[in-house]
Amino acid sequence: MAAAPMDTDYTPKQDMNIQSGDATTDNGNHFEGRAAGIKSYSDARHAVRQILQIPKVAMSTHNIMAYRFTDKDNNNHEGTDDDGEHGAAFTILKDLRQNNINNVIVVVSRKFGQKLGPRRFNHISNAAKSAVQKVV
């Protein structure tokens, strides 16, 4: 989350309500999305930390992240992290924008099997949608 201003002191919050979406496997690749409701950069950082501690997520090849939220001053914020899966996070962010979904962070984990080509973006998008539907 390089775009977000970082605080120097991290105080853990109460666990966030992380929701898992449906998992998909294709040609040895495993995709699964997780999402949480957020209202600040602090919430986003906390959710990512919590998600990355899940063993299946920690062992994944890529953890692709996108978020959107409106803060208490009615300012809109959004960001992405591809984690080496070029263009994948923007696919998730584009879906969030097109469906007017806000105040959410989503992380899609991919455990690499064999090359999938462009169809991997469909799996990433579907994994994200599945998780987000449980939050909004």
SEDRENRO-59497 format. One record per atom (N, C-alpha, C, O): residue number from 1; residue in one letter; atom name; x, y, z. Coordinates in steps of 0.2 Angstrom, whole numbers, plus 5000, padded with zeros to 4 digits. Example, Ala and Ser with C-alpha at 12.3 -4.5 7.8 and 13.67 -1.06 7.14 Angstrom:
[node 1,"A","N",[5066,4972,5039]]
[node 1,"A","CA",[5062,4978,5039]]
[node 1,"A","C",[5066,4984,5039]]
[node 1,"A","O",[5071,4983,5042]]
[node 2,"S","N",[5064,4989,5035]]
[node 2,"S","CA",[5068,4995,5036]]
[node 2,"S","C",[5064,5000,5039]]
[node 2,"S","O",[5067,5006,5040]]
END
This chain:
[node 1,"M","N",[5004,4994,5000]]
[node 1,"M","CA",[5000,5000,5000]]
[node 1,"M","C",[5004,5006,5000]]
[node 1,"M","O",[5004,5010,5004]]
[node 2,"A","N",[5009,5007,4995]]
[node 2,"A","CA",[5013,5012,4995]]
[node 2,"A","C",[5010,5019,4994]]
[node 2,"A","O",[5013,5024,4997]]
[node 3,"A","N",[5004,5019,4992]]
[node 3,"A","CA",[5001,5026,4991]]
[node 3,"A","C",[4998,5029,4997]]
[node 3,"A","O",[4997,5035,4997]]
[node 4,"A","N",[4997,5025,5002]]
[node 4,"A","CA",[4994,5027,5008]]
[node 4,"A","C",[4999,5030,5013]]
[node 4,"A","O",[5005,5027,5013]]
[node 5,"P","N",[4998,5036,5016]]
[node 5,"P","CA",[5003,5038,5021]]
[node 5,"P","C",[5004,5033,5027]]
[node 5,"P","O",[4999,5030,5029]]
[node 6,"M","N",[5010,5032,5029]]
[node 6,"M","CA",[5011,5027,5034]]
[node 6,"M","C",[5012,5030,5041]]
[node 6,"M","O",[5015,5035,5041]]
[node 7,"D","N",[5009,5028,5046]]
[node 7,"D","CA",[5010,5030,5052]]
[node 7,"D","C",[5016,5026,5055]]
[node 7,"D","O",[5017,5021,5053]]
[node 8,"T","N",[5019,5029,5060]]
[node 8,"T","CA",[5025,5026,5063]]
[node 8,"T","C",[5024,5021,5068]]
[node 8,"T","O",[5028,5017,5069]]
[node 9,"D","N",[5018,5022,5072]]
[node 9,"D","CA",[5016,5018,5077]]
[node 9,"D","C",[5010,5014,5075]]
[node 9,"D","O",[5005,5017,5073]]
[node 10,"Y","N",[5011,5007,5076]]
[node 10,"Y","CA",[5005,5003,5074]]
[node 10,"Y","C",[5002,5000,5080]]
[node 10,"Y","O",[5006,4997,5084]]
[node 11,"T","N",[4996,5002,5082]]
[node 11,"T","CA",[4993,4999,5087]]
[node 11,"T","C",[4987,4995,5085]]
[node 11,"T","O",[4983,4997,5081]]
[node 12,"P","N",[4988,4988,5086]]
[node 12,"P","CA",[4983,4983,5083]]
[node 12,"P","C",[4976,4985,5086]]
[node 12,"P","O",[4975,4987,5091]]
[node 13,"K","N",[4971,4985,5081]]
[node 13,"K","CA",[4964,4986,5083]]
[node 13,"K","C",[4961,4979,5084]]
[node 13,"K","O",[4964,4974,5083]]
[node 14,"Q","N",[4955,4980,5086]]
[node 14,"Q","CA",[4951,4973,5087]]
[node 14,"Q","C",[4950,4970,5080]]
[node 14,"Q","O",[4950,4974,5075]]
[node 15,"D","N",[4950,4964,5079]]
[node 15,"D","CA",[4950,4960,5073]]
[node 15,"D","C",[4945,4963,5069]]
[node 15,"D","O",[4939,4964,5071]]
[node 16,"M","N",[4946,4964,5062]]
[node 16,"M","CA",[4941,4966,5057]]
[node 16,"M","C",[4937,4960,5055]]
[node 16,"M","O",[4940,4954,5055]]
[node 17,"N","N",[4932,4961,5052]]
[node 17,"N","CA",[4927,4956,5050]]
[node 17,"N","C",[4929,4955,5042]]
[node 17,"N","O",[4927,4958,5038]]
[node 18,"I","N",[4934,4950,5042]]
[node 18,"I","CA",[4937,4948,5035]]
[node 18,"I","C",[4932,4942,5032]]
[node 18,"I","O",[4931,4937,5036]]
[node 19,"Q","N",[4930,4943,5026]]
[node 19,"Q","CA",[4925,4939,5023]]
[node 19,"Q","C",[4929,4935,5017]]
[node 19,"Q","O",[4932,4939,5013]]
[node 20,"S","N",[4928,4929,5017]]
[node 20,"S","CA",[4931,4925,5011]]
[node 20,"S","C",[4926,4924,5006]]
[node 20,"S","O",[4920,4922,5007]]
[node 21,"G","N",[4928,4924,5000]]
[node 21,"G","CA",[4924,4923,4994]]
[node 21,"G","C",[4925,4915,4992]]
[node 21,"G","O",[4929,4912,4995]]
[node 22,"D","N",[4922,4914,4986]]
[node 22,"D","CA",[4923,4907,4983]]
[node 22,"D","C",[4930,4906,4980]]
[node 22,"D","O",[4932,4911,4977]]
[node 23,"A","N",[4932,4900,4981]]
[node 23,"A","CA",[4939,4899,4978]]
[node 23,"A","C",[4938,4895,4972]]
[node 23,"A","O",[4933,4892,4970]]
[node 24,"T","N",[4943,4897,4967]]
[node 24,"T","CA",[4943,4894,4960]]
[node 24,"T","C",[4950,4891,4959]]
[node 24,"T","O",[4955,4894,4961]]
[node 25,"T","N",[4950,4885,4956]]
[node 25,"T","CA",[4956,4882,4954]]
[node 25,"T","C",[4956,4881,4946]]
[node 25,"T","O",[4951,4878,4944]]
[node 26,"D","N",[4961,4882,4943]]
[node 26,"D","CA",[4962,4882,4936]]
[node 26,"D","C",[4969,4880,4934]]
[node 26,"D","O",[4974,4884,4935]]
[node 27,"N","N",[4970,4874,4931]]
[node 27,"N","CA",[4977,4872,4929]]
[node 27,"N","C",[4982,4873,4934]]
[node 27,"N","O",[4988,4875,4933]]
[node 28,"G","N",[4980,4871,4940]]
[node 28,"G","CA",[4985,4871,4946]]
[node 28,"G","C",[4985,4878,4949]]
[node 28,"G","O",[4989,4878,4954]]
[node 29,"N","N",[4982,4883,4947]]
[node 29,"N","CA",[4982,4889,4950]]
[node 29,"N","C",[4976,4890,4955]]
[node 29,"N","O",[4970,4887,4953]]
[node 30,"H","N",[4977,4893,4960]]
[node 30,"H","CA",[4971,4893,4965]]
[node 30,"H","C",[4970,4901,4967]]
[node 30,"H","O",[4975,4904,4968]]
[node 31,"F","N",[4964,4903,4966]]
[node 31,"F","CA",[4962,4910,4967]]
[node 31,"F","C",[4957,4910,4973]]
[node 31,"F","O",[4952,4906,4973]]
[node 32,"E","N",[4958,4915,4977]]
[node 32,"E","CA",[4953,4916,4983]]
[node 32,"E","C",[4953,4923,4985]]
[node 32,"E","O",[4959,4926,4986]]
[node 33,"G","N",[4947,4926,4986]]
[node 33,"G","CA",[4947,4933,4988]]
[node 33,"G","C",[4945,4934,4995]]
[node 33,"G","O",[4941,4930,4998]]
[node 34,"R","N",[4947,4939,4998]]
[node 34,"R","CA",[4945,4941,5005]]
[node 34,"R","C",[4944,4948,5005]]
[node 34,"R","O",[4947,4952,5002]]
[node 35,"A","N",[4939,4951,5009]]
[node 35,"A","CA",[4937,4958,5009]]
[node 35,"A","C",[4935,4960,5016]]
[node 35,"A","O",[4933,4956,5020]]
[node 36,"A","N",[4935,4966,5017]]
[node 36,"A","CA",[4933,4969,5023]]
[node 36,"A","C",[4931,4976,5022]]
[node 36,"A","O",[4933,4979,5017]]
[node 37,"G","N",[4926,4978,5026]]
[node 37,"G","CA",[4924,4985,5026]]
[node 37,"G","C",[4929,4990,5029]]
[node 37,"G","O",[4932,4988,5034]]
[node 38,"I","N",[4930,4996,5026]]
[node 38,"I","CA",[4935,5000,5029]]
[node 38,"I","C",[4932,5007,5028]]
[node 38,"I","O",[4928,5009,5024]]
[node 39,"K","N",[4935,5012,5032]]
[node 39,"K","CA",[4933,5019,5032]]
[node 39,"K","C",[4939,5024,5032]]
[node 39,"K","O",[4939,5030,5033]]
[node 40,"S","N",[4945,5021,5033]]
[node 40,"S","CA",[4951,5025,5033]]
[node 40,"S","C",[4958,5021,5031]]
[node 40,"S","O",[4957,5015,5030]]
[node 41,"Y","N",[4963,5025,5030]]
[node 41,"Y","CA",[4969,5021,5029]]
[node 41,"Y","C",[4971,5016,5034]]
[node 41,"Y","O",[4974,5011,5033]]
[node 42,"S","N",[4970,5019,5040]]
[node 42,"S","CA",[4972,5014,5046]]
[node 42,"S","C",[4968,5008,5046]]
[node 42,"S","O",[4971,5002,5047]]
[node 43,"D","N",[4961,5008,5044]]
[node 43,"D","CA",[4957,5002,5043]]
[node 43,"D","C",[4960,4998,5038]]
[node 43,"D","O",[4961,4992,5038]]
[node 44,"A","N",[4962,5001,5032]]
[node 44,"A","CA",[4965,4997,5026]]
[node 44,"A","C",[4972,4993,5028]]
[node 44,"A","O",[4972,4988,5027]]
[node 45,"R","N",[4976,4997,5032]]
[node 45,"R","CA",[4982,4994,5034]]
[node 45,"R","C",[4981,4988,5039]]
[node 45,"R","O",[4984,4983,5038]]
[node 46,"H","N",[4976,4989,5043]]
[node 46,"H","CA",[4975,4984,5048]]
[node 46,"H","C",[4972,4978,5045]]
[node 46,"H","O",[4974,4972,5046]]
[node 47,"A","N",[4967,4979,5040]]
[node 47,"A","CA",[4964,4973,5036]]
[node 47,"A","C",[4969,4969,5032]]
[node 47,"A","O",[4969,4963,5032]]
[node 48,"V","N",[4974,4973,5029]]
[node 48,"V","CA",[4979,4970,5025]]
[node 48,"V","C",[4984,4965,5030]]
[node 48,"V","O",[4985,4960,5028]]
[node 49,"R","N",[4986,4968,5035]]
[node 49,"R","CA",[4990,4965,5040]]
[node 49,"R","C",[4986,4958,5042]]
[node 49,"R","O",[4989,4953,5043]]
[node 50,"Q","N",[4980,4959,5044]]
[node 50,"Q","CA",[4976,4953,5046]]
[node 50,"Q","C",[4975,4948,5041]]
[node 50,"Q","O",[4976,4942,5042]]
[node 51,"I","N",[4974,4950,5035]]
[node 51,"I","CA",[4973,4945,5029]]
[node 51,"I","C",[4980,4942,5028]]
[node 51,"I","O",[4980,4936,5027]]
[node 52,"L","N",[4985,4945,5028]]
[node 52,"L","CA",[4992,4942,5026]]
[node 52,"L","C",[4994,4937,5031]]
[node 52,"L","O",[4999,4934,5030]]
[node 53,"Q","N",[4991,4937,5037]]
[node 53,"Q","CA",[4993,4933,5042]]
[node 53,"Q","C",[4989,4926,5041]]
[node 53,"Q","O",[4991,4921,5045]]
[node 54,"I","N",[4984,4926,5037]]
[node 54,"I","CA",[4981,4919,5036]]
[node 54,"I","C",[4985,4915,5032]]
[node 54,"I","O",[4988,4917,5027]]
[node 55,"P","N",[4986,4909,5035]]
[node 55,"P","CA",[4992,4904,5032]]
[node 55,"P","C",[4991,4903,5024]]
[node 55,"P","O",[4996,4904,5021]]
[node 56,"K","N",[4985,4902,5022]]
[node 56,"K","CA",[4984,4901,5014]]
[node 56,"K","C",[4986,4907,5010]]
[node 56,"K","O",[4989,4907,5005]]
[node 57,"V","N",[4985,4913,5013]]
[node 57,"V","CA",[4987,4919,5010]]
[node 57,"V","C",[4994,4920,5010]]
[node 57,"V","O",[4998,4922,5005]]
[node 58,"A","N",[4997,4919,5016]]
[node 58,"A","CA",[5004,4920,5017]]
[node 58,"A","C",[5008,4916,5012]]
[node 58,"A","O",[5014,4917,5010]]
[node 59,"M","N",[5006,4910,5010]]
[node 59,"M","CA",[5009,4905,5006]]
[node 59,"M","C",[5008,4906,4999]]
[node 59,"M","O",[5011,4903,4994]]
[node 60,"S","N",[5004,4911,4997]]
[node 60,"S","CA",[5002,4912,4990]]
[node 60,"S","C",[5008,4916,4986]]
[node 60,"S","O",[5012,4919,4989]]
[node 61,"T","N",[5008,4915,4980]]
[node 61,"T","CA",[5013,4918,4975]]
[node 61,"T","C",[5011,4925,4975]]
[node 61,"T","O",[5016,4929,4975]]
[node 62,"H","N",[5005,4927,4974]]
[node 62,"H","CA",[5003,4934,4973]]
[node 62,"H","C",[4997,4936,4978]]
[node 62,"H","O",[4993,4932,4978]]
[node 63,"N","N",[4997,4942,4981]]
[node 63,"N","CA",[4992,4944,4985]]
[node 63,"N","C",[4990,4951,4982]]
[node 63,"N","O",[4993,4956,4983]]
[node 64,"I","N",[4985,4951,4978]]
[node 64,"I","CA",[4983,4957,4974]]
[node 64,"I","C",[4978,4961,4978]]
[node 64,"I","O",[4973,4958,4980]]
[node 65,"M","N",[4979,4968,4978]]
[node 65,"M","CA",[4975,4971,4983]]
[node 65,"M","C",[4972,4978,4979]]
[node 65,"M","O",[4975,4981,4975]]
[node 66,"A","N",[4966,4979,4981]]
[node 66,"A","CA",[4963,4986,4979]]
[node 66,"A","C",[4958,4988,4984]]
[node 66,"A","O",[4955,4984,4988]]
[node 67,"Y","N",[4958,4995,4985]]
[node 67,"Y","CA",[4953,4998,4990]]
[node 67,"Y","C",[4950,5004,4988]]
[node 67,"Y","O",[4953,5007,4984]]
[node 68,"R","N",[4944,5006,4991]]
[node 68,"R","CA",[4941,5012,4990]]
[node 68,"R","C",[4937,5014,4996]]
[node 68,"R","O",[4934,5009,4999]]
[node 69,"F","N",[4938,5020,4998]]
[node 69,"F","CA",[4934,5022,5004]]
[node 69,"F","C",[4933,5030,5004]]
[node 69,"F","O",[4936,5033,5000]]
[node 70,"T","N",[4928,5032,5007]]
[node 70,"T","CA",[4926,5039,5008]]
[node 70,"T","C",[4927,5041,5016]]
[node 70,"T","O",[4924,5037,5020]]
[node 71,"D","N",[4932,5045,5017]]
[node 71,"D","CA",[4933,5047,5024]]
[node 71,"D","C",[4928,5051,5027]]
[node 71,"D","O",[4923,5053,5024]]
[node 72,"K","N",[4929,5053,5034]]
[node 72,"K","CA",[4924,5056,5038]]
[node 72,"K","C",[4923,5064,5035]]
[node 72,"K","O",[4918,5067,5036]]
[node 73,"D","N",[4928,5066,5031]]
[node 73,"D","CA",[4928,5073,5028]]
[node 73,"D","C",[4925,5072,5021]]
[node 73,"D","O",[4925,5077,5017]]
[node 74,"N","N",[4922,5067,5019]]
[node 74,"N","CA",[4919,5065,5012]]
[node 74,"N","C",[4924,5066,5007]]
[node 74,"N","O",[4922,5067,5001]]
[node 75,"N","N",[4931,5064,5008]]
[node 75,"N","CA",[4936,5064,5003]]
[node 75,"N","C",[4936,5056,5001]]
[node 75,"N","O",[4936,5052,5005]]
[node 76,"N","N",[4937,5055,4994]]
[node 76,"N","CA",[4937,5049,4991]]
[node 76,"N","C",[4944,5046,4991]]
[node 76,"N","O",[4949,5050,4989]]
[node 77,"H","N",[4946,5040,4992]]
[node 77,"H","CA",[4952,5037,4992]]
[node 77,"H","C",[4952,5031,4989]]
[node 77,"H","O",[4947,5027,4990]]
[node 78,"E","N",[4957,5029,4985]]
[node 78,"E","CA",[4958,5022,4982]]
[node 78,"E","C",[4965,5021,4980]]
[node 78,"E","O",[4969,5025,4980]]
[node 79,"G","N",[4966,5014,4980]]
[node 79,"G","CA",[4973,5012,4978]]
[node 79,"G","C",[4973,5005,4977]]
[node 79,"G","O",[4969,5001,4978]]
[node 80,"T","N",[4979,5003,4974]]
[node 80,"T","CA",[4980,4996,4972]]
[node 80,"T","C",[4987,4994,4973]]
[node 80,"T","O",[4992,4998,4975]]
[node 81,"D","N",[4988,4987,4973]]
[node 81,"D","CA",[4995,4984,4974]]
[node 81,"D","C",[4994,4977,4970]]
[node 81,"D","O",[4991,4973,4972]]
[node 82,"D","N",[4998,4977,4964]]
[node 82,"D","CA",[4998,4971,4960]]
[node 82,"D","C",[5002,4965,4963]]
[node 82,"D","O",[5000,4959,4961]]
[node 83,"D","N",[5007,4966,4967]]
[node 83,"D","CA",[5011,4961,4970]]
[node 83,"D","C",[5014,4957,4964]]
[node 83,"D","O",[5014,4950,4965]]
[node 84,"G","N",[5016,4960,4959]]
[node 84,"G","CA",[5019,4956,4954]]
[node 84,"G","C",[5015,4953,4948]]
[node 84,"G","O",[5017,4950,4944]]
[node 85,"E","N",[5008,4954,4949]]
[node 85,"E","CA",[5003,4951,4944]]
[node 85,"E","C",[5001,4957,4940]]
[node 85,"E","O",[4996,4960,4941]]
[node 86,"H","N",[5005,4960,4936]]
[node 86,"H","CA",[5004,4966,4932]]
[node 86,"H","C",[4997,4967,4929]]
[node 86,"H","O",[4995,4963,4926]]
[node 87,"G","N",[4994,4972,4931]]
[node 87,"G","CA",[4988,4974,4929]]
[node 87,"G","C",[4982,4971,4933]]
[node 87,"G","O",[4976,4973,4932]]
[node 88,"A","N",[4983,4967,4937]]
[node 88,"A","CA",[4978,4963,4941]]
[node 88,"A","C",[4974,4967,4946]]
[node 88,"A","O",[4968,4967,4946]]
[node 89,"A","N",[4977,4971,4949]]
[node 89,"A","CA",[4974,4976,4954]]
[node 89,"A","C",[4970,4981,4951]]
[node 89,"A","O",[4964,4982,4954]]
[node 90,"F","N",[4972,4984,4946]]
[node 90,"F","CA",[4968,4988,4942]]
[node 90,"F","C",[4961,4985,4940]]
[node 90,"F","O",[4956,4988,4940]]
[node 91,"T","N",[4961,4979,4938]]
[node 91,"T","CA",[4955,4975,4936]]
[node 91,"T","C",[4950,4975,4942]]
[node 91,"T","O",[4944,4976,4941]]
[node 92,"I","N",[4953,4974,4948]]
[node 92,"I","CA",[4948,4974,4954]]
[node 92,"I","C",[4946,4981,4955]]
[node 92,"I","O",[4940,4982,4956]]
[node 93,"L","N",[4950,4986,4955]]
[node 93,"L","CA",[4948,4993,4956]]
[node 93,"L","C",[4943,4995,4951]]
[node 93,"L","O",[4938,4998,4953]]
[node 94,"K","N",[4944,4993,4945]]
[node 94,"K","CA",[4939,4995,4939]]
[node 94,"K","C",[4932,4992,4941]]
[node 94,"K","O",[4927,4995,4940]]
[node 95,"D","N",[4932,4986,4943]]
[node 95,"D","CA",[4926,4983,4945]]
[node 95,"D","C",[4922,4986,4951]]
[node 95,"D","O",[4916,4987,4951]]
[node 96,"L","N",[4926,4988,4956]]
[node 96,"L","CA",[4924,4992,4962]]
[node 96,"L","C",[4921,4999,4959]]
[node 96,"L","O",[4915,5000,4961]]
[node 97,"R","N",[4924,5002,4955]]
[node 97,"R","CA",[4922,5008,4952]]
[node 97,"R","C",[4915,5008,4948]]
[node 97,"R","O",[4910,5011,4949]]
[node 98,"Q","N",[4915,5003,4943]]
[node 98,"Q","CA",[4910,5002,4939]]
[node 98,"Q","C",[4903,5000,4943]]
[node 98,"Q","O",[4898,5001,4941]]
[node 99,"N","N",[4904,4996,4948]]
[node 99,"N","CA",[4899,4994,4952]]
[node 99,"N","C",[4897,4999,4958]]
[node 99,"N","O",[4893,4997,4963]]
[node 100,"N","N",[4901,5005,4958]]
[node 100,"N","CA",[4900,5010,4964]]
[node 100,"N","C",[4900,5007,4971]]
[node 100,"N","O",[4897,5008,4975]]
[node 101,"I","N",[4905,5002,4972]]
[node 101,"I","CA",[4907,4999,4978]]
[node 101,"I","C",[4912,5003,4982]]
[node 101,"I","O",[4917,5005,4979]]
[node 102,"N","N",[4910,5005,4988]]
[node 102,"N","CA",[4915,5010,4991]]
[node 102,"N","C",[4916,5007,4999]]
[node 102,"N","O",[4912,5003,5001]]
[node 103,"N","N",[4921,5009,5002]]
[node 103,"N","CA",[4922,5008,5009]]
[node 103,"N","C",[4923,5000,5010]]
[node 103,"N","O",[4921,4997,5014]]
[node 104,"V","N",[4928,4998,5005]]
[node 104,"V","CA",[4930,4991,5005]]
[node 104,"V","C",[4937,4990,5003]]
[node 104,"V","O",[4940,4994,4999]]
[node 105,"I","N",[4940,4985,5006]]
[node 105,"I","CA",[4947,4983,5003]]
[node 105,"I","C",[4946,4975,5002]]
[node 105,"I","O",[4943,4972,5005]]
[node 106,"V","N",[4949,4974,4996]]
[node 106,"V","CA",[4949,4967,4994]]
[node 106,"V","C",[4956,4964,4992]]
[node 106,"V","O",[4960,4968,4989]]
[node 107,"V","N",[4958,4958,4994]]
[node 107,"V","CA",[4964,4955,4993]]
[node 107,"V","C",[4962,4948,4989]]
[node 107,"V","O",[4959,4944,4992]]
[node 108,"V","N",[4965,4947,4983]]
[node 108,"V","CA",[4964,4941,4980]]
[node 108,"V","C",[4971,4938,4980]]
[node 108,"V","O",[4976,4940,4978]]
[node 109,"S","N",[4971,4932,4983]]
[node 109,"S","CA",[4977,4928,4983]]
[node 109,"S","C",[4977,4923,4977]]
[node 109,"S","O",[4972,4919,4976]]
[node 110,"R","N",[4983,4922,4974]]
[node 110,"R","CA",[4984,4917,4969]]
[node 110,"R","C",[4990,4913,4970]]
[node 110,"R","O",[4996,4916,4971]]
[node 111,"K","N",[4989,4907,4971]]
[node 111,"K","CA",[4995,4902,4971]]
[node 111,"K","C",[4996,4899,4964]]
[node 111,"K","O",[4991,4896,4961]]
[node 112,"F","N",[5002,4901,4962]]
[node 112,"F","CA",[5003,4899,4955]]
[node 112,"F","C",[5004,4892,4953]]
[node 112,"F","O",[5007,4888,4957]]
[node 113,"G","N",[5001,4890,4948]]
[node 113,"G","CA",[5002,4883,4945]]
[node 113,"G","C",[5005,4883,4939]]
[node 113,"G","O",[5011,4883,4939]]
[node 114,"Q","N",[5001,4884,4933]]
[node 114,"Q","CA",[5004,4885,4927]]
[node 114,"Q","C",[5001,4891,4923]]
[node 114,"Q","O",[4997,4894,4926]]
[node 115,"K","N",[5005,4893,4918]]
[node 115,"K","CA",[5002,4899,4915]]
[node 115,"K","C",[4995,4899,4912]]
[node 115,"K","O",[4993,4894,4910]]
[node 116,"L","N",[4991,4904,4913]]
[node 116,"L","CA",[4984,4904,4911]]
[node 116,"L","C",[4983,4909,4906]]
[node 116,"L","O",[4978,4909,4903]]
[node 117,"G","N",[4988,4914,4905]]
[node 117,"G","CA",[4986,4919,4900]]
[node 117,"G","C",[4981,4924,4903]]
[node 117,"G","O",[4980,4925,4909]]
[node 118,"P","N",[4978,4928,4898]]
[node 118,"P","CA",[4973,4933,4901]]
[node 118,"P","C",[4967,4930,4905]]
[node 118,"P","O",[4964,4934,4908]]
[node 119,"R","N",[4965,4924,4904]]
[node 119,"R","CA",[4960,4921,4908]]
[node 119,"R","C",[4961,4922,4916]]
[node 119,"R","O",[4956,4921,4919]]
[node 120,"R","N",[4967,4923,4918]]
[node 120,"R","CA",[4968,4924,4925]]
[node 120,"R","C",[4965,4930,4927]]
[node 120,"R","O",[4963,4930,4933]]
[node 121,"F","N",[4964,4935,4923]]
[node 121,"F","CA",[4960,4941,4925]]
[node 121,"F","C",[4953,4940,4927]]
[node 121,"F","O",[4950,4943,4931]]
[node 122,"N","N",[4950,4935,4923]]
[node 122,"N","CA",[4943,4933,4925]]
[node 122,"N","C",[4943,4930,4932]]
[node 122,"N","O",[4938,4931,4936]]
[node 123,"H","N",[4947,4926,4933]]
[node 123,"H","CA",[4947,4922,4940]]
[node 123,"H","C",[4949,4927,4945]]
[node 123,"H","O",[4945,4927,4951]]
[node 124,"I","N",[4953,4932,4944]]
[node 124,"I","CA",[4955,4937,4949]]
[node 124,"I","C",[4948,4941,4951]]
[node 124,"I","O",[4946,4943,4956]]
[node 125,"S","N",[4945,4943,4945]]
[node 125,"S","CA",[4939,4948,4946]]
[node 125,"S","C",[4934,4944,4949]]
[node 125,"S","O",[4930,4947,4954]]
[node 126,"N","N",[4932,4938,4947]]
[node 126,"N","CA",[4927,4934,4951]]
[node 126,"N","C",[4929,4932,4958]]
[node 126,"N","O",[4924,4932,4962]]
[node 127,"A","N",[4935,4931,4960]]
[node 127,"A","CA",[4937,4930,4967]]
[node 127,"A","C",[4935,4936,4971]]
[node 127,"A","O",[4933,4936,4976]]
[node 128,"A","N",[4937,4942,4968]]
[node 128,"A","CA",[4936,4948,4971]]
[node 128,"A","C",[4928,4950,4972]]
[node 128,"A","O",[4926,4951,4978]]
[node 129,"K","N",[4925,4949,4967]]
[node 129,"K","CA",[4917,4950,4967]]
[node 129,"K","C",[4914,4945,4973]]
[node 129,"K","O",[4910,4948,4976]]
[node 130,"S","N",[4916,4939,4973]]
[node 130,"S","CA",[4913,4934,4978]]
[node 130,"S","C",[4914,4937,4985]]
[node 130,"S","O",[4910,4936,4989]]
[node 131,"A","N",[4920,4939,4986]]
[node 131,"A","CA",[4922,4941,4993]]
[node 131,"A","C",[4918,4948,4995]]
[node 131,"A","O",[4916,4949,5000]]
[node 132,"V","N",[4919,4953,4990]]
[node 132,"V","CA",[4915,4959,4991]]
[node 132,"V","C",[4908,4958,4992]]
[node 132,"V","O",[4905,4962,4996]]
[node 133,"Q","N",[4905,4954,4989]]
[node 133,"Q","CA",[4897,4953,4990]]
[node 133,"Q","C",[4896,4951,4997]]
[node 133,"Q","O",[4890,4953,4999]]
[node 134,"K","N",[4900,4948,5001]]
[node 134,"K","CA",[4899,4946,5008]]
[node 134,"K","C",[4900,4952,5012]]
[node 134,"K","O",[4898,4952,5018]]
[node 135,"V","N",[4903,4958,5010]]
[node 135,"V","CA",[4904,4963,5014]]
[node 135,"V","C",[4899,4969,5013]]
[node 135,"V","O",[4897,4972,5018]]
[node 136,"V","N",[4897,4970,5007]]
[node 136,"V","CA",[4893,4976,5005]]
[node 136,"V","C",[4885,4974,5006]]
[node 136,"V","O",[4881,4978,5005]]
END
